[in-house]
């Protein structure tokens, strides 16, 4: 090759290196996912994020299949960065002998330059009926993609004061106290230090309004405080007033965007923020309900009949706001002299009027309505119609999210003339109060 050719190649190389800069990351924490294998290195460019994997067959494994709906997200927010392409592997199931290795690459959309952590995840069975669950599974976590060279950068946020002295200083400076509980046995607490507390917006807000204390639960003072203030998990955040009164609390993983909301004293729900696919989940739960009903049928008796009704049901919520329930139960109507017993099958639809917290537990107030159908079970028909149908309406406050305890005020409006020997339209309605438990 002549001198001009060599000069042209060098020029092209330098131009391409300048236009398409890349950063190769080879040192990071990786949980060695058994699903995808081990991450050898990560390459960041302006156009892609490339993960280089090595999958090694274990003795009990005989096949390997790459999930088709992979994505990545960072510590900044819940925005998902999709998979662009794969190289070195297909989506077909691959038989593997013990010790065999497969090297392959996953190409994702480029990450924000300010991100310092990234997680790989996938939706389980997204394209099937079961896929309505859309459970996000963490496959591997890589900390500190762009960790600051200044090791003390996050440490400057934390005060060295004892809890009592921090309370005194908070009163003097009119600040609140943020307690960060963690356990050194679980290394992922460092994500908070390397990715959350180091963020410039977080630092500015904390330095302005808070005294921040690190609470290692393996130490006596932190362990006692951990038992005093509510929350669960190995990473817990507690906001206190200067007199030690609880203002806000949160447990679990958190994004920078939501951490900023948290220290602005917004109440956060883990399911809503960090498992956003769960907000799209459609899954049924089993529950039981007992109601005290007061029923009245006009033109038959002037007296109302009080009875107890009960049923079992399946219910689901969608996005935390919408609600559906159906089931099978026993209920009674009629007068004091002539009880009418039914097997009732309601279809209830609801929407939340309010979502928040009560007694530090998730609280929802719903309005519920829908049709019902009931089948008479009296041995003697007594001139009573074989079936009843109408609409049910309810106002239902409940506490809990996965397991819900609900108190409901009901009104049933029946559209069927239950007694054949009475002329004219009978007002067939019931009022009631019920308590239900959904698991």
SEGUMI-738900 format. One record per residue (C-alpha): x, y negated, z negated. Coordinates in steps of 0.001 Angstrom, whole numbers, padded with zeros to 6 digits, always signed. Layout:
BEGIN
      xx      yy      zz
       X       Y       Z
...
//
This chain:
BEGIN
      xx      yy      zz
 +000000 +000000 +000000
 +001408 -003400 +000948
 +001834 -006324 -001411
 -001375 -008001 -000264
 -003368 -004844 -001000
 -001898 -004507 -004501
 -002555 -008176 -005189
 -006168 -007749 -004085
 -006694 -004722 -006376
 -005227 -006535 -009384
 -007389 -009567 -008644
 -010536 -007422 -008383
 -009682 -005677 -011642
 -009133 -008943 -013500
 -012358 -010435 -012106
 -014399 -007365 -013021
 -012914 -007304 -016523
 -013813 -010948 -016968
 -017303 -010741 -015513
 -018159 -007439 -017191
 -016450 -007603 -020596
 -016907 -004579 -022822
 -016305 -003639 -026404
 -015386 -000067 -027306
 -016304 +000968 -030849
 -014739 +004147 -032188
 -014861 +003645 -035967
 -018289 +003663 -037575
 -020427 +005649 -039945
 -022403 +008404 -038254
 -024650 +010967 -039907
 -023726 +013591 -037296
 -027227 +014263 -036052
 -027850 +017935 -035389
 -030377 +016917 -032752
 -028089 +014953 -030457
 -024641 +015907 -031671
 -021746 +013676 -032753
 -021149 +010194 -031387
 -017635 +009968 -029986
 -017692 +006239 -029203
 -020006 +003352 -028325
 -019380 +000947 -025459
 -021090 -002433 -025488
 -021368 -004580 -022367
 -023540 -007475 -021270
 -025800 -005089 -019370
 -025803 -001808 -021330
 -025129 -000056 -024604
 -023552 +003346 -023943
 -023350 +006165 -026498
 -020869 +008974 -025768
 -022028 +012200 -027408
 -020471 +015613 -028014
 -022940 +018395 -028685
 -021418 +021571 -030150
 -023460 +024771 -030449
 -023710 +026234 -033931
 -024163 +029908 -034699
 -027915 +029625 -035228
 -028512 +027460 -032146
 -029062 +028946 -028730
 -030601 +026062 -026757
 -030390 +022293 -026558
 -033004 +019933 -025130
 -032609 +016164 -024979
 -035707 +014232 -026187
 -037186 +012198 -023332
 -038380 +009172 -025298
 -035267 +007904 -027052
 -034794 +004269 -028025
 -032569 +002179 -030274
 -033254 -000697 -032633
 -031156 -002970 -034820
 -031320 -004408 -038300
 -032607 -007749 -036975
 -036230 -006840 -036218
 -038414 -003973 -034984
 -037853 -004648 -031274
 -037074 -001391 -029454
 -034412 -001119 -026739
 -035279 +001579 -024243
 -033231 +004319 -022644
 -032157 +003379 -019094
 -030481 +006587 -017914
 -028453 +009626 -018978
 -025285 +011129 -017527
 -023699 +014523 -018045
 -026953 +016228 -019015
 -030536 +016757 -017861
 -033823 +016930 -019747
 -034062 +020670 -019123
 -033508 +023123 -021938
 -029868 +024252 -021908
 -028736 +027639 -023285
 -025584 +027314 -025402
 -023185 +029870 -026760
 -021543 +029424 -030156
 -018739 +026880 -029952
 -019730 +025582 -026510
 -019586 +021794 -026115
 -021518 +019405 -023917
 -020333 +015843 -023388
 -022921 +013357 -022189
 -023767 +009646 -022231
 -026925 +007710 -023043
 -027371 +004262 -021475
 -029633 +001791 -023298
 -030597 -001838 -022843
 -027967 -004279 -024198
 -028110 -005112 -027889
 -028208 -008668 -029267
 -024732 -010030 -029912
 -025602 -010794 -033527
 -026589 -007223 -034413
 -024373 -005337 -036818
 -026265 -002077 -037122
 -028184 +000163 -034774
 -030307 +003261 -035174
 -031214 +005918 -032648
 -034732 +007296 -032815
 -037392 +009030 -030751
 -041134 +009613 -030739
 -042088 +013182 -031508
 -044259 +014729 -028780
 -045211 +011334 -027401
 -046797 +012711 -024247
 -049046 +015276 -025924
 -052215 +015121 -027995
 -050032 +015557 -031043
 -048086 +012546 -029832
 -050761 +010222 -031198
 -048874 +010615 -034454
 -045793 +009074 -032834
 -043577 +009777 -035807
 -040299 +007878 -035649
 -037393 +010025 -036729
 -034043 +008510 -037474
 -031406 +010471 -035625
 -028242 +008627 -036570
 -027226 +005312 -038043
 -024185 +003342 -036995
 -023220 +000573 -039390
 -021270 -002586 -038708
 -021094 -002759 -034927
 -019733 -006248 -035273
 -018698 -006387 -038881
 -017109 -009614 -040041
 -013357 -009641 -040666
 -014051 -011559 -043850
 -014681 -008767 -046347
 -015797 -011200 -049034
 -018423 -012835 -046808
 -021373 -010966 -048313
 -019806 -010783 -051774
 -020043 -014583 -052067
 -023817 -014168 -052256
 -023731 -012090 -055435
 -023386 -013557 -058891
 -021159 -011912 -061520
 -023437 -013044 -064366
 -025245 -010693 -066695
 -029029 -010537 -066422
 -029581 -012712 -069510
 -027108 -015365 -068358
 -028642 -015301 -064867
 -032068 -016057 -066404
 -030595 -019000 -068287
 -028853 -020361 -065196
 -032020 -019905 -063112
 -033928 -022125 -065562
 -031216 -024782 -065484
 -031036 -024859 -061662
 -034739 -024218 -061016
 -034034 -021065 -059014
 -035469 -017592 -058761
 -033609 -014335 -059331
 -033206 -011593 -056742
 -032261 -008159 -058067
 -030794 -005720 -055550
 -030952 -002177 -056999
 -028848 +000512 -055371
 -027112 +003808 -056054
 -023481 +004211 -054943
 -024111 +007915 -054361
 -026048 +006944 -051238
 -023696 +005087 -048882
 -026446 +003567 -046750
 -026872 +000817 -049374
 -023893 -000800 -047611
 -026190 -001608 -044687
 -027667 -004328 -046906
 -024263 -005829 -047613
 -022824 -005453 -044121
 -025941 -006394 -042165
 -028545 -008179 -044297
 -026765 -010266 -046919
 -024062 -011267 -044443
 -026570 -012832 -042046
 -026086 -016614 -041961
 -029819 -017423 -042248
 -030207 -015052 -045182
 -027119 -016475 -046909
 -028308 -020055 -046520
 -031741 -019280 -047946
 -030389 -017266 -050880
 -027772 -019852 -051814
 -030441 -022547 -051787
 -033151 -020839 -053842
 -031796 -017737 -055602
 -029359 -016221 -058008
 -028629 -012771 -056594
 -027538 -009857 -058789
 -026322 -006448 -057614
 -027825 -003741 -059801
 -025884 -000465 -059699
 -028380 +001970 -061223
 -025524 +004137 -062500
 -024791 +001409 -065050
 -026746 +000956 -068270
 -028207 -002553 -067818
 -029269 -001928 -064209
 -030711 +001471 -065066
 -032902 -000038 -067806
 -034109 -002860 -065549
 -034790 -000384 -062758
 -037275 +001369 -065045
 -038918 -001894 -066106
 -039693 -003289 -062659
 -041879 -001395 -060133
 -040660 +000242 -056954
 -039200 +003490 -055690
 -036281 +004672 -053614
 -032538 +004156 -053776
 -032709 +000566 -052497
 -035102 -001781 -054268
 -035524 -005548 -054153
 -037112 -007491 -057021
 -037817 -011235 -057124
 -038273 -012778 -060575
 -039112 -016206 -061875
 -036650 -017835 -064267
 -038541 -016358 -067233
 -038291 -012804 -065867
 -041836 -012562 -064485
 -042216 -010337 -061418
 -043041 -012351 -058276
 -042357 -009953 -055410
 -040919 -006492 -054880
 -040026 -004138 -052050
 -038395 -000712 -051660
 -036750 +000918 -048655
 -035087 -000148 -045436
 -035584 -003703 -044258
 -034878 -005846 -041217
 -033300 -009322 -041356
 -036469 -010906 -039990
 -038602 -009289 -042678
 -036062 -009894 -045448
 -036398 -013617 -044721
 -040182 -013257 -045025
 -039717 -011349 -048282
 -037601 -014040 -049967
 -040198 -016571 -048840
 -042465 -014550 -051170
 -044584 -012821 -048555
 -045812 -009376 -049539
 -044376 -006728 -047219
 -045600 -003202 -046576
 -042995 -000638 -045612
 -045302 +001291 -043266
 -046233 -001844 -041369
 -042708 -003182 -040923
 -040232 -000388 -040600
 -042213 +002412 -039080
 -044103 +000430 -036540
 -045112 +003534 -034652
 -046965 +004554 -037814
 -049206 +001538 -037309
 -050278 +003221 -034083
 -050727 +006599 -035693
 -054040 +008392 -035422
 -054205 +011121 -038054
 -057047 +012448 -040157
 -057176 +012830 -043906
 -059531 +014818 -046107
 -061657 +013150 -048726
 -064592 +013606 -051083
 -067341 +011183 -052063
 -070017 +011018 -054757
 -072869 +008488 -054561
 -075693 +007423 -056812
 -078597 +006627 -054449
 -081925 +004899 -055081
 -084388 +005785 -052294
 -087802 +004397 -051381
 -090387 +005332 -048744
 -093141 +002763 -048269
 -096823 +003755 -048207
 -095996 +007006 -049979
 -095047 +005956 -053470
 -094399 +002722 -055254
 -091639 +004334 -057251
 -088032 +004717 -056126
 -086223 +007999 -056522
 -082731 +008082 -058004
 -080503 +010949 -056955
 -076869 +011943 -056664
 -075401 +012610 -053224
 -072045 +014093 -052378
 -070078 +014968 -049284
 -066681 +015869 -047910
 -065282 +014015 -044916
 -062397 +013416 -042545
 -061211 +009851 -042064
 -058550 +007966 -040182
 -057285 +004401 -039956
 -055749 +002762 -036898
 -053268 -000108 -037230
 -054341 -000367 -040847
 -057361 -002459 -039814
 -059770 -000089 -038061
 -061412 +002882 -039665
 -063394 +005978 -038689
 -064964 +008657 -040886
 -067252 +011636 -040438
 -068224 +014556 -042625
 -070964 +016733 -044035
 -072794 +016314 -047310
 -075946 +016669 -049372
 -078329 +013813 -050104
 -081909 +013288 -051233
 -084715 +010885 -050452
 -088421 +010854 -051167
 -090368 +009892 -054239
 -090168 +011104 -057803
 -092893 +013666 -057021
 -091619 +014862 -053657
 -087857 +015045 -053274
 -086533 +015624 -049760
 -083146 +017271 -049552
 -080902 +016887 -046526
 -077651 +017934 -045007
 -076369 +014593 -043765
 -073744 +013967 -041049
 -072651 +010313 -040838
 -070409 +008647 -038240
 -068922 +005601 -039913
 -066828 +002893 -038279
 -065159 +000093 -040153
 -062921 -002948 -039912
 -060842 -004540 -042650
 -061925 -007994 -043752
 -058884 -008381 -045980
 -055550 -006621 -046510
 -053261 -007412 -049410
 -052223 -006175 -052833
 -054101 -005510 -056062
 -052319 -004307 -059218
 -049189 -004125 -057037
 -050867 -001529 -054784
 -052075 -001907 -051172
 -055634 -003249 -051186
 -058147 -003341 -048330
 -061694 -004664 -048149
 -063690 -003071 -045318
 -067125 -003478 -043848
 -068418 -000118 -042621
 -071364 +000841 -040420
 -072615 +003608 -038176
 -075371 +006117 -037414
 -076244 +009223 -039358
 -078265 +012361 -038721
 -079825 +014494 -041470
 -081421 +017945 -041441
 -084050 +018967 -043998
 -083125 +021875 -046275
 -086357 +022088 -048373
 -087688 +025646 -048443
 -091249 +024333 -048196
 -091737 +021597 -045632
 -094564 +019858 -047617
 -095563 +018014 -044457
 -092059 +016524 -044246
 -090275 +015882 -040958
 -087555 +018376 -040109
 -084924 +015684 -039566
 -084049 +012093 -040322
 -081799 +009614 -038548
 -080833 +005987 -038956
 -077941 +003665 -039773
 -075703 +003281 -042770
 -073940 +000069 -043808
 -071388 -000412 -046569
 -068944 -002826 -048146
 -065945 -000869 -049361
 -062963 -002182 -051346
 -060213 +000403 -051739
 -056781 +000714 -053338
 -054006 +002725 -051730
 -052785 +003427 -048240
 -052140 +007122 -047645
 -054181 +008162 -050652
 -057123 +005822 -051101
 -059494 +005321 -054001
 -062600 +003485 -052803
 -065695 +001990 -054418
 -068508 +001382 -051912
 -071888 -000350 -051871
 -074232 +001408 -049397
 -077491 +000687 -047632
 -079180 +003375 -045495
 -081920 +002384 -043065
 -083877 +005413 -041847
 -085690 +005170 -038508
 -087783 +008314 -038878
 -091293 +008644 -040365
 -090557 +011363 -042910
 -094154 +012181 -043898
 -096434 +013346 -041094
 -099632 +012717 -043052
 -099044 +008973 -043379
 -100170 +006654 -040626
 -098066 +003697 -039610
 -094350 +003069 -039851
 -092769 +004066 -043141
 -089890 +002015 -044475
 -087340 +004693 -045201
 -084350 +003162 -046930
 -081856 +003744 -049725
 -079424 +001707 -051772
 -076437 +003215 -053476
 -073014 +002951 -054997
 -070309 +005506 -054302
 -066784 +006392 -055233
 -064512 +008319 -052884
 -060976 +009677 -052883
 -059047 +010253 -049660
 -055840 +012277 -049646
//
